[in-house]
Amino acid sequence: MVDVHHVHLWEMAPGEPALSAHVRIDGSPSLHDAQVVAERLREIAHERFGVAHTTLDLECHSCEAPAH
C-alpha cells in the first residue's frame, strides 16, 4: 500500500460507522492480490475501529488530476 486518500467517515445510523477511501497499491498487483489487500483493510477497520461498512477504491496510480 502506497497511499490512502479521499477518506470519508460517517454514521449510517447511531453507532454504525461507515468508511470510504481511495487506496493506492504499489506495483502491478493481480486482481486477487488487490482483493486480499482490500479484505485485510476492511478487517482492520472493523477490528480496530468498529467500522462495519467499508467501501474502498483500489488504485494502481494516483487519481489526482495532472498539473498543467
CHARMM-style PDB file with segment names, atoms N, HN, CA, C and O in Angstrom:
ATOM      1  N   MET     1       0.854  -1.164   0.000  1.00  0.00      PROA
ATOM      2  CA  MET     1       0.000   0.000   0.000  1.00  0.00      PROA
ATOM      3  C   MET     1       0.902   1.229   0.000  1.00  0.00      PROA
ATOM      4  O   MET     1       1.866   1.299   0.761  1.00  0.00      PROA
ATOM      5  N   VAL     2       0.584   2.193  -0.855  1.00  0.00      PROA
ATOM      6  HN  VAL     2      -0.200   2.136  -1.474  1.00  0.00      PROA
ATOM      7  CA  VAL     2       1.394   3.395  -1.001  1.00  0.00      PROA
ATOM      8  C   VAL     2       0.727   4.597  -0.358  1.00  0.00      PROA
ATOM      9  O   VAL     2       1.396   5.419   0.269  1.00  0.00      PROA
ATOM     10  N   ASP     3      -0.591   4.707  -0.510  1.00  0.00      PROA
ATOM     11  HN  ASP     3      -1.134   4.040  -1.019  1.00  0.00      PROA
ATOM     12  CA  ASP     3      -1.265   5.947  -0.160  1.00  0.00      PROA
ATOM     13  C   ASP     3      -2.731   5.660   0.137  1.00  0.00      PROA
ATOM     14  O   ASP     3      -3.351   4.812  -0.504  1.00  0.00      PROA
ATOM     15  N   VAL     4      -3.272   6.368   1.105  1.00  0.00      PROA
ATOM     16  HN  VAL     4      -2.768   7.057   1.625  1.00  0.00      PROA
ATOM     17  CA  VAL     4      -4.709   6.349   1.375  1.00  0.00      PROA
ATOM     18  C   VAL     4      -5.159   7.799   1.352  1.00  0.00      PROA
ATOM     19  O   VAL     4      -4.577   8.637   2.040  1.00  0.00      PROA
ATOM     20  N   HSD     5      -6.182   8.105   0.573  1.00  0.00      PROA
ATOM     21  HN  HSD     5      -6.655   7.424   0.014  1.00  0.00      PROA
ATOM     22  CA  HSD     5      -6.662   9.481   0.447  1.00  0.00      PROA
ATOM     23  C   HSD     5      -8.164   9.477   0.175  1.00  0.00      PROA
ATOM     24  O   HSD     5      -8.774   8.418   0.033  1.00  0.00      PROA
ATOM     25  N   HSD     6      -8.747  10.653   0.106  1.00  0.00      PROA
ATOM     26  HN  HSD     6      -8.251  11.514   0.222  1.00  0.00      PROA
ATOM     27  CA  HSD     6     -10.197  10.814  -0.068  1.00  0.00      PROA
ATOM     28  C   HSD     6     -10.937   9.952   0.962  1.00  0.00      PROA
ATOM     29  O   HSD     6     -11.852   9.200   0.626  1.00  0.00      PROA
ATOM     30  N   VAL     7     -10.519  10.083   2.211  1.00  0.00      PROA
ATOM     31  HN  VAL     7      -9.776  10.694   2.483  1.00  0.00      PROA
ATOM     32  CA  VAL     7     -11.106   9.293   3.294  1.00  0.00      PROA
ATOM     33  C   VAL     7     -12.347  10.009   3.826  1.00  0.00      PROA
ATOM     34  O   VAL     7     -12.308  11.201   4.131  1.00  0.00      PROA
ATOM     35  N   HSD     8     -13.434   9.269   3.930  1.00  0.00      PROA
ATOM     36  HN  HSD     8     -13.465   8.301   3.683  1.00  0.00      PROA
ATOM     37  CA  HSD     8     -14.687   9.804   4.470  1.00  0.00      PROA
ATOM     38  C   HSD     8     -15.210   8.826   5.510  1.00  0.00      PROA
ATOM     39  O   HSD     8     -15.274   7.621   5.265  1.00  0.00      PROA
ATOM     40  N   LEU     9     -15.583   9.352   6.672  1.00  0.00      PROA
ATOM     41  HN  LEU     9     -15.531  10.331   6.870  1.00  0.00      PROA
ATOM     42  CA  LEU     9     -16.100   8.535   7.755  1.00  0.00      PROA
ATOM     43  C   LEU     9     -17.374   9.194   8.267  1.00  0.00      PROA
ATOM     44  O   LEU     9     -17.386  10.393   8.544  1.00  0.00      PROA
ATOM     45  N   TRP    10     -18.437   8.423   8.392  1.00  0.00      PROA
ATOM     46  HN  TRP    10     -18.427   7.449   8.167  1.00  0.00      PROA
ATOM     47  CA  TRP    10     -19.714   8.953   8.850  1.00  0.00      PROA
ATOM     48  C   TRP    10     -20.501   7.836   9.522  1.00  0.00      PROA
ATOM     49  O   TRP    10     -20.101   6.673   9.487  1.00  0.00      PROA
ATOM     50  N   GLU    11     -21.627   8.201  10.136  1.00  0.00      PROA
ATOM     51  HN  GLU    11     -21.953   9.146  10.164  1.00  0.00      PROA
ATOM     52  CA  GLU    11     -22.501   7.201  10.741  1.00  0.00      PROA
ATOM     53  C   GLU    11     -23.712   6.982   9.850  1.00  0.00      PROA
ATOM     54  O   GLU    11     -24.400   7.933   9.481  1.00  0.00      PROA
ATOM     55  N   MET    12     -23.970   5.726   9.506  1.00  0.00      PROA
ATOM     56  HN  MET    12     -23.411   4.953   9.806  1.00  0.00      PROA
ATOM     57  CA  MET    12     -25.160   5.393   8.724  1.00  0.00      PROA
ATOM     58  C   MET    12     -26.387   5.448   9.631  1.00  0.00      PROA
ATOM     59  O   MET    12     -27.483   5.800   9.196  1.00  0.00      PROA
ATOM     60  N   ALA    13     -26.183   5.098  10.886  1.00  0.00      PROA
ATOM     61  HN  ALA    13     -25.292   4.812  11.239  1.00  0.00      PROA
ATOM     62  CA  ALA    13     -27.178   5.167  11.951  1.00  0.00      PROA
ATOM     63  C   ALA    13     -26.378   5.313  13.241  1.00  0.00      PROA
ATOM     64  O   ALA    13     -25.172   5.068  13.238  1.00  0.00      PROA
ATOM     65  N   PRO    14     -27.007   5.700  14.329  1.00  0.00      PROA
ATOM     66  CA  PRO    14     -26.255   5.834  15.582  1.00  0.00      PROA
ATOM     67  C   PRO    14     -25.496   4.547  15.917  1.00  0.00      PROA
ATOM     68  O   PRO    14     -26.076   3.462  15.969  1.00  0.00      PROA
ATOM     69  N   GLY    15     -24.184   4.693  16.142  1.00  0.00      PROA
ATOM     70  HN  GLY    15     -23.713   5.574  16.099  1.00  0.00      PROA
ATOM     71  CA  GLY    15     -23.345   3.563  16.473  1.00  0.00      PROA
ATOM     72  C   GLY    15     -23.001   2.652  15.310  1.00  0.00      PROA
ATOM     73  O   GLY    15     -22.497   1.549  15.521  1.00  0.00      PROA
ATOM     74  N   GLU    16     -23.265   3.094  14.076  1.00  0.00      PROA
ATOM     75  HN  GLU    16     -23.675   3.991  13.904  1.00  0.00      PROA
ATOM     76  CA  GLU    16     -22.999   2.279  12.886  1.00  0.00      PROA
ATOM     77  C   GLU    16     -22.111   3.070  11.915  1.00  0.00      PROA
ATOM     78  O   GLU    16     -22.609   3.637  10.943  1.00  0.00      PROA
ATOM     79  N   PRO    17     -20.794   3.110  12.178  1.00  0.00      PROA
ATOM     80  CA  PRO    17     -19.896   3.900  11.343  1.00  0.00      PROA
ATOM     81  C   PRO    17     -19.675   3.273   9.964  1.00  0.00      PROA
ATOM     82  O   PRO    17     -19.719   2.054   9.798  1.00  0.00      PROA
ATOM     83  N   ALA    18     -19.441   4.138   8.993  1.00  0.00      PROA
ATOM     84  HN  ALA    18     -19.406   5.128   9.128  1.00  0.00      PROA
ATOM     85  CA  ALA    18     -19.134   3.720   7.622  1.00  0.00      PROA
ATOM     86  C   ALA    18     -17.880   4.463   7.175  1.00  0.00      PROA
ATOM     87  O   ALA    18     -17.588   5.558   7.654  1.00  0.00      PROA
ATOM     88  N   LEU    19     -17.147   3.853   6.254  1.00  0.00      PROA
ATOM     89  HN  LEU    19     -17.384   2.963   5.865  1.00  0.00      PROA
ATOM     90  CA  LEU    19     -15.891   4.417   5.787  1.00  0.00      PROA
ATOM     91  C   LEU    19     -15.778   4.228   4.282  1.00  0.00      PROA
ATOM     92  O   LEU    19     -16.111   3.166   3.755  1.00  0.00      PROA
ATOM     93  N   SER    20     -15.308   5.260   3.596  1.00  0.00      PROA
ATOM     94  HN  SER    20     -15.037   6.122   4.025  1.00  0.00      PROA
ATOM     95  CA  SER    20     -14.929   5.102   2.192  1.00  0.00      PROA
ATOM     96  C   SER    20     -13.568   5.764   2.012  1.00  0.00      PROA
ATOM     97  O   SER    20     -13.259   6.760   2.667  1.00  0.00      PROA
ATOM     98  N   ALA    21     -12.753   5.198   1.111  1.00  0.00      PROA
ATOM     99  HN  ALA    21     -13.004   4.389   0.579  1.00  0.00      PROA
ATOM    100  CA  ALA    21     -11.417   5.739   0.879  1.00  0.00      PROA
ATOM    101  C   ALA    21     -10.869   5.221  -0.433  1.00  0.00      PROA
ATOM    102  O   ALA    21     -11.299   4.187  -0.943  1.00  0.00      PROA
ATOM    103  N   HSD    22      -9.907   5.960  -0.971  1.00  0.00      PROA
ATOM    104  HN  HSD    22      -9.557   6.800  -0.556  1.00  0.00      PROA
ATOM    105  CA  HSD    22      -9.128   5.500  -2.118  1.00  0.00      PROA
ATOM    106  C   HSD    22      -7.821   4.960  -1.573  1.00  0.00      PROA
ATOM    107  O   HSD    22      -7.188   5.597  -0.730  1.00  0.00      PROA
ATOM    108  N   VAL    23      -7.412   3.795  -2.043  1.00  0.00      PROA
ATOM    109  HN  VAL    23      -7.926   3.278  -2.727  1.00  0.00      PROA
ATOM    110  CA  VAL    23      -6.180   3.152  -1.593  1.00  0.00      PROA
ATOM    111  C   VAL    23      -5.318   2.857  -2.809  1.00  0.00      PROA
ATOM    112  O   VAL    23      -5.716   2.118  -3.709  1.00  0.00      PROA
ATOM    113  N   ARG    24      -4.120   3.453  -2.816  1.00  0.00      PROA
ATOM    114  HN  ARG    24      -3.796   4.054  -2.085  1.00  0.00      PROA
ATOM    115  CA  ARG    24      -3.195   3.197  -3.927  1.00  0.00      PROA
ATOM    116  C   ARG    24      -2.246   2.084  -3.518  1.00  0.00      PROA
ATOM    117  O   ARG    24      -1.609   2.156  -2.467  1.00  0.00      PROA
ATOM    118  N   ILE    25      -2.154   1.057  -4.350  1.00  0.00      PROA
ATOM    119  HN  ILE    25      -2.671   0.999  -5.204  1.00  0.00      PROA
ATOM    120  CA  ILE    25      -1.314  -0.107  -4.101  1.00  0.00      PROA
ATOM    121  C   ILE    25      -0.103  -0.034  -5.029  1.00  0.00      PROA
ATOM    122  O   ILE    25      -0.232   0.271  -6.215  1.00  0.00      PROA
ATOM    123  N   ASP    26       1.078  -0.318  -4.470  1.00  0.00      PROA
ATOM    124  HN  ASP    26       1.183  -0.566  -3.507  1.00  0.00      PROA
ATOM    125  CA  ASP    26       2.282  -0.252  -5.302  1.00  0.00      PROA
ATOM    126  C   ASP    26       2.419  -1.486  -6.187  1.00  0.00      PROA
ATOM    127  O   ASP    26       1.847  -2.542  -5.918  1.00  0.00      PROA
ATOM    128  N   GLY    27       3.183  -1.314  -7.234  1.00  0.00      PROA
ATOM    129  HN  GLY    27       3.647  -0.456  -7.452  1.00  0.00      PROA
ATOM    130  CA  GLY    27       3.418  -2.402  -8.177  1.00  0.00      PROA
ATOM    131  C   GLY    27       2.237  -2.600  -9.110  1.00  0.00      PROA
ATOM    132  O   GLY    27       1.435  -1.693  -9.333  1.00  0.00      PROA
ATOM    133  N   SER    28       2.150  -3.792  -9.641  1.00  0.00      PROA
ATOM    134  HN  SER    28       2.801  -4.529  -9.460  1.00  0.00      PROA
ATOM    135  CA  SER    28       1.050  -4.172 -10.533  1.00  0.00      PROA
ATOM    136  C   SER    28       0.407  -5.442  -9.984  1.00  0.00      PROA
ATOM    137  O   SER    28       0.593  -6.530 -10.531  1.00  0.00      PROA
ATOM    138  N   PRO    29      -0.349  -5.293  -8.899  1.00  0.00      PROA
ATOM    139  CA  PRO    29      -0.924  -6.487  -8.278  1.00  0.00      PROA
ATOM    140  C   PRO    29      -1.988  -7.128  -9.166  1.00  0.00      PROA
ATOM    141  O   PRO    29      -2.656  -6.453  -9.949  1.00  0.00      PROA
ATOM    142  N   SER    30      -2.124  -8.426  -9.027  1.00  0.00      PROA
ATOM    143  HN  SER    30      -1.581  -8.974  -8.391  1.00  0.00      PROA
ATOM    144  CA  SER    30      -3.220  -9.115  -9.712  1.00  0.00      PROA
ATOM    145  C   SER    30      -4.531  -8.717  -9.031  1.00  0.00      PROA
ATOM    146  O   SER    30      -4.520  -8.168  -7.930  1.00  0.00      PROA
ATOM    147  N   LEU    31      -5.631  -8.988  -9.673  1.00  0.00      PROA
ATOM    148  HN  LEU    31      -5.640  -9.434 -10.568  1.00  0.00      PROA
ATOM    149  CA  LEU    31      -6.934  -8.712  -9.078  1.00  0.00      PROA
ATOM    150  C   LEU    31      -7.060  -9.434  -7.739  1.00  0.00      PROA
ATOM    151  O   LEU    31      -7.548  -8.871  -6.760  1.00  0.00      PROA
ATOM    152  N   HSD    32      -6.616 -10.682  -7.712  1.00  0.00      PROA
ATOM    153  HN  HSD    32      -6.219 -11.141  -8.507  1.00  0.00      PROA
ATOM    154  CA  HSD    32      -6.676 -11.449  -6.480  1.00  0.00      PROA
ATOM    155  C   HSD    32      -5.874 -10.772  -5.360  1.00  0.00      PROA
ATOM    156  O   HSD    32      -6.364 -10.631  -4.240  1.00  0.00      PROA
ATOM    157  N   ASP    33      -4.658 -10.361  -5.665  1.00  0.00      PROA
ATOM    158  HN  ASP    33      -4.260 -10.475  -6.576  1.00  0.00      PROA
ATOM    159  CA  ASP    33      -3.811  -9.709  -4.663  1.00  0.00      PROA
ATOM    160  C   ASP    33      -4.434  -8.405  -4.167  1.00  0.00      PROA
ATOM    161  O   ASP    33      -4.385  -8.110  -2.973  1.00  0.00      PROA
ATOM    162  N   ALA    34      -5.014  -7.629  -5.070  1.00  0.00      PROA
ATOM    163  HN  ALA    34      -5.053  -7.869  -6.040  1.00  0.00      PROA
ATOM    164  CA  ALA    34      -5.674  -6.384  -4.686  1.00  0.00      PROA
ATOM    165  C   ALA    34      -6.874  -6.666  -3.778  1.00  0.00      PROA
ATOM    166  O   ALA    34      -7.113  -5.933  -2.818  1.00  0.00      PROA
ATOM    167  N   GLN    35      -7.618  -7.717  -4.078  1.00  0.00      PROA
ATOM    168  HN  GLN    35      -7.424  -8.312  -4.858  1.00  0.00      PROA
ATOM    169  CA  GLN    35      -8.762  -8.065  -3.239  1.00  0.00      PROA
ATOM    170  C   GLN    35      -8.314  -8.523  -1.856  1.00  0.00      PROA
ATOM    171  O   GLN    35      -8.993  -8.250  -0.867  1.00  0.00      PROA
ATOM    172  N   VAL    36      -7.197  -9.205  -1.776  1.00  0.00      PROA
ATOM    173  HN  VAL    36      -6.645  -9.427  -2.580  1.00  0.00      PROA
ATOM    174  CA  VAL    36      -6.653  -9.631  -0.476  1.00  0.00      PROA
ATOM    175  C   VAL    36      -6.299  -8.396   0.359  1.00  0.00      PROA
ATOM    176  O   VAL    36      -6.602  -8.346   1.551  1.00  0.00      PROA
ATOM    177  N   VAL    37      -5.661  -7.408  -0.260  1.00  0.00      PROA
ATOM    178  HN  VAL    37      -5.415  -7.448  -1.228  1.00  0.00      PROA
ATOM    179  CA  VAL    37      -5.316  -6.162   0.440  1.00  0.00      PROA
ATOM    180  C   VAL    37      -6.593  -5.479   0.929  1.00  0.00      PROA
ATOM    181  O   VAL    37      -6.667  -5.064   2.085  1.00  0.00      PROA
ATOM    182  N   ALA    38      -7.586  -5.362   0.072  1.00  0.00      PROA
ATOM    183  HN  ALA    38      -7.526  -5.699  -0.868  1.00  0.00      PROA
ATOM    184  CA  ALA    38      -8.836  -4.703   0.444  1.00  0.00      PROA
ATOM    185  C   ALA    38      -9.518  -5.430   1.597  1.00  0.00      PROA
ATOM    186  O   ALA    38     -10.010  -4.786   2.523  1.00  0.00      PROA
ATOM    187  N   GLU    39      -9.555  -6.740   1.557  1.00  0.00      PROA
ATOM    188  HN  GLU    39      -9.155  -7.263   0.804  1.00  0.00      PROA
ATOM    189  CA  GLU    39     -10.187  -7.504   2.623  1.00  0.00      PROA
ATOM    190  C   GLU    39      -9.458  -7.300   3.947  1.00  0.00      PROA
ATOM    191  O   GLU    39     -10.094  -7.164   4.992  1.00  0.00      PROA
ATOM    192  N   ARG    40      -8.135  -7.277   3.905  1.00  0.00      PROA
ATOM    193  HN  ARG    40      -7.619  -7.387   3.056  1.00  0.00      PROA
ATOM    194  CA  ARG    40      -7.373  -7.052   5.140  1.00  0.00      PROA
ATOM    195  C   ARG    40      -7.638  -5.661   5.695  1.00  0.00      PROA
ATOM    196  O   ARG    40      -7.763  -5.494   6.908  1.00  0.00      PROA
ATOM    197  N   LEU    41      -7.726  -4.660   4.827  1.00  0.00      PROA
ATOM    198  HN  LEU    41      -7.625  -4.795   3.841  1.00  0.00      PROA
ATOM    199  CA  LEU    41      -8.024  -3.302   5.286  1.00  0.00      PROA
ATOM    200  C   LEU    41      -9.431  -3.217   5.885  1.00  0.00      PROA
ATOM    201  O   LEU    41      -9.635  -2.515   6.875  1.00  0.00      PROA
ATOM    202  N   ARG    42     -10.396  -3.920   5.300  1.00  0.00      PROA
ATOM    203  HN  ARG    42     -10.230  -4.490   4.495  1.00  0.00      PROA
ATOM    204  CA  ARG    42     -11.750  -3.961   5.872  1.00  0.00      PROA
ATOM    205  C   ARG    42     -11.729  -4.609   7.254  1.00  0.00      PROA
ATOM    206  O   ARG    42     -12.389  -4.131   8.177  1.00  0.00      PROA
ATOM    207  N   GLU    43     -10.969  -5.701   7.397  1.00  0.00      PROA
ATOM    208  HN  GLU    43     -10.433  -6.090   6.648  1.00  0.00      PROA
ATOM    209  CA  GLU    43     -10.848  -6.378   8.691  1.00  0.00      PROA
ATOM    210  C   GLU    43     -10.254  -5.441   9.736  1.00  0.00      PROA
ATOM    211  O   GLU    43     -10.742  -5.382  10.865  1.00  0.00      PROA
ATOM    212  N   ILE    44      -9.209  -4.713   9.369  1.00  0.00      PROA
ATOM    213  HN  ILE    44      -8.813  -4.762   8.452  1.00  0.00      PROA
ATOM    214  CA  ILE    44      -8.572  -3.776  10.299  1.00  0.00      PROA
ATOM    215  C   ILE    44      -9.557  -2.693  10.713  1.00  0.00      PROA
ATOM    216  O   ILE    44      -9.662  -2.371  11.897  1.00  0.00      PROA
ATOM    217  N   ALA    45     -10.277  -2.128   9.754  1.00  0.00      PROA
ATOM    218  HN  ALA    45     -10.192  -2.389   8.793  1.00  0.00      PROA
ATOM    219  CA  ALA    45     -11.259  -1.084  10.070  1.00  0.00      PROA
ATOM    220  C   ALA    45     -12.319  -1.605  11.041  1.00  0.00      PROA
ATOM    221  O   ALA    45     -12.746  -0.896  11.952  1.00  0.00      PROA
ATOM    222  N   HSD    46     -12.731  -2.841  10.831  1.00  0.00      PROA
ATOM    223  HN  HSD    46     -12.385  -3.417  10.091  1.00  0.00      PROA
ATOM    224  CA  HSD    46     -13.752  -3.424  11.706  1.00  0.00      PROA
ATOM    225  C   HSD    46     -13.187  -3.754  13.090  1.00  0.00      PROA
ATOM    226  O   HSD    46     -13.787  -3.398  14.105  1.00  0.00      PROA
ATOM    227  N   GLU    47     -12.034  -4.435  13.135  1.00  0.00      PROA
ATOM    228  HN  GLU    47     -11.547  -4.724  12.311  1.00  0.00      PROA
ATOM    229  CA  GLU    47     -11.451  -4.872  14.408  1.00  0.00      PROA
ATOM    230  C   GLU    47     -10.992  -3.703  15.274  1.00  0.00      PROA
ATOM    231  O   GLU    47     -11.233  -3.698  16.481  1.00  0.00      PROA
ATOM    232  N   ARG    48     -10.339  -2.722  14.679  1.00  0.00      PROA
ATOM    233  HN  ARG    48     -10.143  -2.725  13.698  1.00  0.00      PROA
ATOM    234  CA  ARG    48      -9.759  -1.629  15.466  1.00  0.00      PROA
ATOM    235  C   ARG    48     -10.729  -0.494  15.735  1.00  0.00      PROA
ATOM    236  O   ARG    48     -10.666   0.151  16.781  1.00  0.00      PROA
ATOM    237  N   PHE    49     -11.645  -0.246  14.768  1.00  0.00      PROA
ATOM    238  HN  PHE    49     -11.696  -0.770  13.918  1.00  0.00      PROA
ATOM    239  CA  PHE    49     -12.483   0.940  14.883  1.00  0.00      PROA
ATOM    240  C   PHE    49     -13.980   0.655  14.854  1.00  0.00      PROA
ATOM    241  O   PHE    49     -14.782   1.584  14.952  1.00  0.00      PROA
ATOM    242  N   GLY    50     -14.370  -0.602  14.724  1.00  0.00      PROA
ATOM    243  HN  GLY    50     -13.718  -1.357  14.645  1.00  0.00      PROA
ATOM    244  CA  GLY    50     -15.780  -0.956  14.732  1.00  0.00      PROA
ATOM    245  C   GLY    50     -16.538  -0.565  13.477  1.00  0.00      PROA
ATOM    246  O   GLY    50     -17.765  -0.470  13.500  1.00  0.00      PROA
ATOM    247  N   VAL    51     -15.822  -0.338  12.374  1.00  0.00      PROA
ATOM    248  HN  VAL    51     -14.826  -0.415  12.354  1.00  0.00      PROA
ATOM    249  CA  VAL    51     -16.469   0.058  11.118  1.00  0.00      PROA
ATOM    250  C   VAL    51     -16.989  -1.194  10.412  1.00  0.00      PROA
ATOM    251  O   VAL    51     -16.216  -2.065  10.014  1.00  0.00      PROA
ATOM    252  N   ALA    52     -18.301  -1.266  10.265  1.00  0.00      PROA
ATOM    253  HN  ALA    52     -18.929  -0.558  10.588  1.00  0.00      PROA
ATOM    254  CA  ALA    52     -18.921  -2.443   9.648  1.00  0.00      PROA
ATOM    255  C   ALA    52     -19.141  -2.269   8.148  1.00  0.00      PROA
ATOM    256  O   ALA    52     -19.267  -3.256   7.423  1.00  0.00      PROA
ATOM    257  N   HSD    53     -19.189  -1.023   7.677  1.00  0.00      PROA
ATOM    258  HN  HSD    53     -19.087  -0.221   8.266  1.00  0.00      PROA
ATOM    259  CA  HSD    53     -19.452  -0.745   6.260  1.00  0.00      PROA
ATOM    260  C   HSD    53     -18.260   0.009   5.682  1.00  0.00      PROA
ATOM    261  O   HSD    53     -18.057   1.184   5.988  1.00  0.00      PROA
ATOM    262  N   THR    54     -17.474  -0.663   4.850  1.00  0.00      PROA
ATOM    263  HN  THR    54     -17.639  -1.618   4.602  1.00  0.00      PROA
ATOM    264  CA  THR    54     -16.277  -0.062   4.267  1.00  0.00      PROA
ATOM    265  C   THR    54     -16.313  -0.208   2.749  1.00  0.00      PROA
ATOM    266  O   THR    54     -16.522  -1.301   2.223  1.00  0.00      PROA
ATOM    267  N   THR    55     -16.107   0.909   2.056  1.00  0.00      PROA
ATOM    268  HN  THR    55     -15.938   1.797   2.484  1.00  0.00      PROA
ATOM    269  CA  THR    55     -16.009   0.906   0.599  1.00  0.00      PROA
ATOM    270  C   THR    55     -14.635   1.448   0.233  1.00  0.00      PROA
ATOM    271  O   THR    55     -14.283   2.568   0.603  1.00  0.00      PROA
ATOM    272  N   LEU    56     -13.858   0.646  -0.498  1.00  0.00      PROA
ATOM    273  HN  LEU    56     -14.144  -0.263  -0.798  1.00  0.00      PROA
ATOM    274  CA  LEU    56     -12.511   1.050  -0.880  1.00  0.00      PROA
ATOM    275  C   LEU    56     -12.387   1.079  -2.400  1.00  0.00      PROA
ATOM    276  O   LEU    56     -12.776   0.130  -3.081  1.00  0.00      PROA
ATOM    277  N   ASP    57     -11.844   2.172  -2.924  1.00  0.00      PROA
ATOM    278  HN  ASP    57     -11.528   2.943  -2.371  1.00  0.00      PROA
ATOM    279  CA  ASP    57     -11.497   2.257  -4.344  1.00  0.00      PROA
ATOM    280  C   ASP    57     -10.011   1.967  -4.440  1.00  0.00      PROA
ATOM    281  O   ASP    57      -9.191   2.753  -3.965  1.00  0.00      PROA
ATOM    282  N   LEU    58      -9.659   0.845  -5.050  1.00  0.00      PROA
ATOM    283  HN  LEU    58     -10.325   0.207  -5.436  1.00  0.00      PROA
ATOM    284  CA  LEU    58      -8.253   0.465  -5.189  1.00  0.00      PROA
ATOM    285  C   LEU    58      -7.674   1.065  -6.459  1.00  0.00      PROA
ATOM    286  O   LEU    58      -8.307   1.044  -7.515  1.00  0.00      PROA
ATOM    287  N   GLU    59      -6.460   1.603  -6.346  1.00  0.00      PROA
ATOM    288  HN  GLU    59      -5.946   1.621  -5.488  1.00  0.00      PROA
ATOM    289  CA  GLU    59      -5.815   2.274  -7.476  1.00  0.00      PROA
ATOM    290  C   GLU    59      -4.390   1.771  -7.626  1.00  0.00      PROA
ATOM    291  O   GLU    59      -3.744   1.406  -6.644  1.00  0.00      PROA
ATOM    292  N   CYS    60      -3.903   1.754  -8.861  1.00  0.00      PROA
ATOM    293  HN  CYS    60      -4.427   2.051  -9.659  1.00  0.00      PROA
ATOM    294  CA  CYS    60      -2.504   1.404  -9.103  1.00  0.00      PROA
ATOM    295  C   CYS    60      -1.693   2.635  -9.492  1.00  0.00      PROA
ATOM    296  O   CYS    60      -0.478   2.542  -9.665  1.00  0.00      PROA
ATOM    297  N   HSD    61      -2.352   3.792  -9.633  1.00  0.00      PROA
ATOM    298  HN  HSD    61      -3.339   3.867  -9.492  1.00  0.00      PROA
ATOM    299  CA  HSD    61      -1.655   5.059  -9.871  1.00  0.00      PROA
ATOM    300  C   HSD    61      -2.495   6.159  -9.257  1.00  0.00      PROA
ATOM    301  O   HSD    61      -3.654   5.939  -8.908  1.00  0.00      PROA
ATOM    302  N   SER    62      -1.931   7.316  -9.125  1.00  0.00      PROA
ATOM    303  HN  SER    62      -0.988   7.496  -9.408  1.00  0.00      PROA
ATOM    304  CA  SER    62      -2.590   8.440  -8.482  1.00  0.00      PROA
ATOM    305  C   SER    62      -3.853   8.829  -9.247  1.00  0.00      PROA
ATOM    306  O   SER    62      -3.884   8.800 -10.477  1.00  0.00      PROA
ATOM    307  N   CYS    63      -4.879   9.189  -8.505  1.00  0.00      PROA
ATOM    308  HN  CYS    63      -4.853   9.213  -7.505  1.00  0.00      PROA
ATOM    309  CA  CYS    63      -6.130   9.623  -9.160  1.00  0.00      PROA
ATOM    310  C   CYS    63      -6.198  11.142  -9.240  1.00  0.00      PROA
ATOM    311  O   CYS    63      -7.185  11.698  -9.723  1.00  0.00      PROA
ATOM    312  N   GLU    64      -5.173  11.799  -8.778  1.00  0.00      PROA
ATOM    313  HN  GLU    64      -4.372  11.347  -8.386  1.00  0.00      PROA
ATOM    314  CA  GLU    64      -5.152  13.265  -8.833  1.00  0.00      PROA
ATOM    315  C   GLU    64      -5.009  13.733 -10.278  1.00  0.00      PROA
ATOM    316  O   GLU    64      -4.338  13.098 -11.092  1.00  0.00      PROA
ATOM    317  N   ALA    65      -5.649  14.843 -10.571  1.00  0.00      PROA
ATOM    318  HN  ALA    65      -6.194  15.358  -9.910  1.00  0.00      PROA
ATOM    319  CA  ALA    65      -5.555  15.416 -11.914  1.00  0.00      PROA
ATOM    320  C   ALA    65      -4.130  15.904 -12.154  1.00  0.00      PROA
ATOM    321  O   ALA    65      -3.509  16.459 -11.247  1.00  0.00      PROA
ATOM    322  N   PRO    66      -3.607  15.708 -13.351  1.00  0.00      PROA
ATOM    323  CA  PRO    66      -2.244  16.178 -13.631  1.00  0.00      PROA
ATOM    324  C   PRO    66      -2.184  17.706 -13.601  1.00  0.00      PROA
ATOM    325  O   PRO    66      -3.144  18.380 -13.973  1.00  0.00      PROA
ATOM    326  N   ALA    67      -1.059  18.239 -13.161  1.00  0.00      PROA
ATOM    327  HN  ALA    67      -0.279  17.691 -12.858  1.00  0.00      PROA
ATOM    328  CA  ALA    67      -0.859  19.690 -13.143  1.00  0.00      PROA
ATOM    329  C   ALA    67      -0.597  20.185 -14.560  1.00  0.00      PROA
ATOM    330  O   ALA    67       0.090  19.528 -15.341  1.00  0.00      PROA
ATOM    331  N   HSD    68      -1.149  21.345 -14.880  1.00  0.00      PROA
ATOM    332  HN  HSD    68      -1.707  21.879 -14.244  1.00  0.00      PROA
ATOM    333  CA  HSD    68      -0.942  21.934 -16.204  1.00  0.00      PROA
ATOM    334  C   HSD    68      -0.117  23.175 -16.116  1.00  0.00      PROA
ATOM    335  OT1 HSD    68       0.159  23.807 -17.136  1.00  0.00      PROA
TER     336      HSD     68
END
